[in-house]
Amino acid sequence: MNDIADDKDQSLREDIRRLGRILGDTVRNQHGDEVFSLIETVRQNSIRFRRDADHAAREALENTLDTLTNDQTTHLIRAFSYFSHLVNLAEDQHHIRRTRAHLIAGSSPRRGSLAHTIETLFTGDNAAQNLETFFETAQVTPVLTAHPTEVQRKSILNCQMVIT
């Protein structure tokens, strides 16, 4: 089962790696090897600490972060912010890719989709009653805030629209 999940997410991982390399190349070209090296050091120590509970990596990370200048801090924050935005774009693209694959394969509607809800509630012997109950109890409420895990700011979305 895990191999299946790995296979379907392989293209996402490849996209993220490719975008990370492009970002790294851009940082190196615009700010030099020293800034790139700093970002890589923080990234690698963070990964080792998080993934392996490597306390030496945590100490190295703390020492590095404690000695940053304001300019270095700004470069570091921007690099990780841009990477986060790029990962969101890759995930959006992957979702589109997976949805397209399901459509091409003729898969039944996926749980959580509108099509699945309609198929579940509004077909079969109780369809009329389910439809009536739905409209009696349905409540439409506008949502004025983004989902808490969404990091796409309006200014970034505007830039993306200009690029595309």
C-alpha positions as CSV (number, residue, x, y, z in Angstrom):
1,M,0.0,0.0,0.0
2,N,2.8,2.4,0.8
3,D,4.4,1.7,-2.5
4,I,1.2,2.8,-4.3
5,A,1.2,6.1,-2.3
6,D,4.9,6.6,-3.1
7,D,4.3,6.0,-6.8
8,K,1.4,8.5,-7.0
9,D,3.5,11.2,-5.2
10,Q,6.7,10.6,-7.1
11,S,6.1,13.4,-9.6
12,L,5.3,15.8,-6.7
13,R,8.6,15.0,-5.0
14,E,10.4,15.5,-8.3
15,D,8.7,18.8,-8.9
16,I,9.6,20.0,-5.4
17,R,13.3,19.0,-5.8
18,R,13.4,20.7,-9.2
19,L,11.9,23.9,-7.8
20,G,14.3,23.8,-4.9
21,R,17.3,23.5,-7.2
22,I,16.0,26.4,-9.3
23,L,15.5,28.5,-6.2
24,G,19.0,27.6,-5.0
25,D,20.5,28.5,-8.3
26,T,18.7,31.8,-8.2
27,V,19.8,32.6,-4.7
28,R,23.4,31.7,-5.6
29,N,23.2,33.9,-8.8
30,Q,21.6,36.9,-7.0
31,H,23.3,36.8,-3.6
32,G,26.4,34.7,-3.9
33,D,27.7,31.4,-2.6
34,E,28.0,32.7,1.0
35,V,24.2,33.3,1.3
36,F,23.5,30.0,-0.5
37,S,25.8,28.1,1.8
38,L,24.1,29.7,4.9
39,I,20.7,28.6,3.6
40,E,21.9,25.1,2.8
41,T,23.5,24.8,6.3
42,V,20.3,25.8,8.0
43,R,18.2,23.5,5.8
44,Q,20.4,20.5,6.2
45,N,20.7,20.9,10.0
46,S,17.0,21.4,10.3
47,I,16.3,18.2,8.4
48,R,18.8,16.2,10.4
49,F,17.4,17.5,13.7
50,R,13.7,16.9,12.6
51,R,14.1,13.6,10.9
52,D,16.8,12.0,13.0
53,A,16.5,13.9,16.3
54,D,20.1,14.7,15.9
55,H,21.0,17.0,18.8
56,A,24.3,18.0,17.3
57,A,22.4,19.3,14.3
58,R,20.2,21.2,16.7
59,E,23.1,22.8,18.4
60,A,24.7,23.7,15.1
61,L,21.4,25.2,13.9
62,E,21.0,27.2,17.1
63,N,24.6,28.5,16.8
64,T,24.1,29.5,13.2
65,L,20.8,31.2,13.8
66,D,22.2,33.1,16.9
67,T,25.0,34.7,14.9
68,L,23.0,35.9,11.9
69,T,23.1,39.5,10.8
70,N,19.9,41.3,9.9
71,D,20.7,40.9,6.2
72,Q,21.5,37.2,6.6
73,T,18.2,36.8,8.5
74,T,16.3,38.5,5.7
75,H,17.9,36.3,3.0
76,L,17.2,33.2,5.0
77,I,13.5,34.1,5.7
78,R,12.9,35.0,2.1
79,A,14.5,31.8,0.8
80,F,12.4,29.6,3.0
81,S,9.3,31.7,2.3
82,Y,9.8,31.4,-1.4
83,F,10.4,27.7,-1.1
84,S,7.1,27.4,0.8
85,H,5.3,29.2,-2.0
86,L,6.9,27.0,-4.6
87,V,5.9,23.9,-2.7
88,N,2.3,25.1,-2.6
89,L,2.4,25.6,-6.4
90,A,3.8,22.1,-6.9
91,E,1.1,20.7,-4.6
92,D,-1.6,22.6,-6.5
93,Q,-0.2,21.3,-9.8
94,H,0.0,17.8,-8.4
95,H,-3.6,17.9,-7.3
96,I,-4.6,19.0,-10.8
97,R,-2.5,16.2,-12.2
98,R,-4.1,13.6,-9.9
99,T,-7.6,14.8,-10.6
100,R,-7.0,14.6,-14.3
101,A,-5.6,11.0,-13.9
102,H,-8.7,10.0,-12.0
103,L,-10.9,11.5,-14.7
104,I,-9.0,9.8,-17.5
105,A,-9.1,6.5,-15.7
106,G,-12.9,6.8,-15.2
107,S,-12.5,6.4,-11.5
108,S,-15.6,6.7,-9.3
109,P,-15.9,10.1,-7.6
110,R,-13.4,10.5,-4.7
111,R,-14.7,10.8,-1.1
112,G,-14.9,14.5,-0.2
113,S,-15.7,15.6,-3.7
114,L,-18.9,17.3,-4.7
115,A,-19.6,14.5,-7.2
116,H,-19.2,11.8,-4.5
117,T,-21.6,13.7,-2.2
118,I,-24.2,14.0,-4.9
119,E,-23.8,10.4,-5.9
120,T,-24.1,9.3,-2.2
121,L,-27.0,11.5,-1.2
122,F,-29.1,12.0,-4.2
123,T,-29.2,8.6,-5.9
124,G,-31.1,5.5,-4.8
125,D,-34.4,4.8,-3.1
126,N,-34.2,7.8,-0.7
127,A,-33.0,10.4,-3.2
128,A,-36.1,12.6,-3.1
129,Q,-36.1,12.6,0.7
130,N,-32.4,13.2,0.9
131,L,-32.7,16.1,-1.6
132,E,-35.5,17.6,0.4
133,T,-33.7,17.3,3.7
134,F,-30.5,18.8,2.1
135,F,-32.3,21.9,0.9
136,E,-34.2,22.3,4.2
137,T,-31.0,22.2,6.2
138,A,-28.4,23.7,3.8
139,Q,-26.7,26.8,4.9
140,V,-24.4,28.8,2.6
141,T,-22.0,31.0,4.5
142,P,-19.3,33.1,2.8
143,V,-15.8,32.5,4.1
144,L,-13.7,35.7,4.4
145,T,-10.4,34.2,5.5
146,A,-8.0,31.8,3.9
147,H,-7.5,28.3,5.3
148,P,-5.0,28.5,8.2
149,T,-2.5,26.3,6.3
150,E,-2.6,28.4,3.2
151,V,0.5,30.6,2.9
152,Q,-0.3,32.2,-0.5
153,R,-0.6,36.0,0.0
154,K,-2.5,38.2,-2.4
155,S,0.7,39.9,-3.6
156,I,2.2,36.5,-4.5
157,L,-1.0,35.4,-6.3
158,N,-0.9,38.7,-8.3
159,C,2.7,38.0,-9.3
160,Q,1.8,34.5,-10.4
161,M,-1.0,35.8,-12.6
162,V,1.4,38.3,-14.2
163,I,3.9,35.4,-14.9
164,T,1.3,33.1,-16.4
